[in-house]
Amino acid sequence: MEQEDNSQKQGRFLAVINGPTGIGKTRLCANLAGDFNTSVISADSRQMYREMKIGTAVPSPEELEKAPHYLIGKLSIQDYYNASMFEADALSLLDELFIAKEMVFMTGGSNLYIDALCRGIDDLPAVDRELRKNLTDKYHSHGIAWLRQKLKKVDPDHYEKVDLKNPKRMLKAVEISLMTGKPYSSFLTSRIKKRYFKILKIGLNFDRQKLYDRINRRVDEMIEQGLPEEAELLFPFRHLNALNTVGYRELFDYMEGKTNFDKAVELIKRNSRRYAKRQLTWLAKDPEIKWFHPDDQKAVSGFITDITGIVPCNNNRTGHLS
């Protein structure tokens, strides 16, 4: 039955809007989805947490009015979630959306989540919550150096490849290795899973200094919108993995007296810029991405129509080109 259902949905398209943080993905994607009368799936691992609105730059009420958005605010910061779970959720959602829509948009800053949907992710064993809690507690007690040494012992191959500044990924590798008795790297086959829908990858970028200026302004706007107050409410839960992210970490340090407020804001800006640089480095490796200026909506829309044959509704024409 599933194969039959998928065969009926051939010719569907997933348009993915990629780009670094602060580039304007959310705004452009909402505009395009509104023009093409379709929906948006969020691929942002932090916008999924309902308690983290300001610091994750969730779509504004105006953007949400332009098109239905999915997978935003679906979790609590207490919930465990990963890229494999996102892959399953997003595929299930697409199965529903593609019944009525020929094209769906997806955007977000979590490139790992985007790759999980576009390329597939290796099937990993289910999480052992007790083991994860034990490892997380030890990491918080002994620090990242302890975690690195633990990973090097249980999976030296992955130790050579992983980002040694990313405790979340190292914890996952150690957890899987200890739980199964096999190195985490042995589960990573990198096989690309075939999808029944076609994928368009659109990248947004412009002058690096302009990007950094835009990031700095966005941080200032978040501060004005109440990010410090939001972080203060979340301070008792700062040990949770969901809150180990730029914008909250720096303010938690301020609240613990490790730095002053102005320094914390400057660190948010600096770390956001560094995050944007890492995102661009990741995206630059994907030859399937077609790059555009974030303000050139007309060019992006035209590219989509050229590839899919679908025209935006605001052209007073709907459906496929004749």
Secondary structure, 3 states (H helix, E strand, C coil): CHHHHHHHCCCCEEEEEECCCCCCHHHHHHHHHHHCCCCEEECCCCCCECCCCCCCCCCCHHHHHHCCEECCCCECCCCCCCHHHHHHHHHHHHHHHCCCCCEEEEECCCHHHHHHHHHCCCCCCCCCHHHHHHHHHHHHHHCHHHHHHHHHHHCHHHHHHCCCCCHHHHHHHHHHHHHHCCCHHHHCCCCCCCCCCEEEEEEECCCHHHHHHHHHHHHHHHHHHCHHHHHHHHHHHCCCHHHCCCCCHHHHHHHCCCCCHHHHHHHHHHHHHHHHHHHHHHHCCCCCEEEECCCCHHHHHHHHHHHHCECCHHHCCCCECC
